[in-house]
């Protein structure tokens, strides 16, 4: 079975593109929306997103915990934010290699913003049968594409709720 290498979904958020970008381009805040991410530590002193920014993301799925090293590849305020995941480990991201790319696009729509989130599998050198077997083990029976489809939907719904004020204290 060949792999689906990319999945995407969108949602309309009642907020300006610049505001939505400001929230999503802060890796330390991603844990507020993501079902797996628990936040990040930005390496270096600068906190605003820029191409080349490096951060270590803390993640959790069930009892499993791991850390990833990520580098920002696009930081266009109000338009696009993207990063590639290129190392992984338990407490520290020690194992290098292409893992995934995450991208967020922001489009003004009738006074609101269409937010589009895309996950791309960067494990292109992995044979499909090996990737599918690993994915099903890591996700409880799904491919990463199937699994990330649900994660993206959850992230977008939580982002929308936070920025539209449906979660007390979120989005402040």
Secondary structure, 3 states (H helix, E strand, C coil): CCCCCEEEEEEEECCCHHHHHHHHCCHHHHHHCCCCEEEEEEECCCCCCCCCCEEEEEEEECCEEEEEEEEEEEEECCCEEEEEEEEEECCCCCEEEEEEEEEEEEEEECCEEEEEEEEEECCCCCCHHHHHHHHHHHHCCCCHHHHHHHHHHHHHHHHHHHHCCCCCCCCC
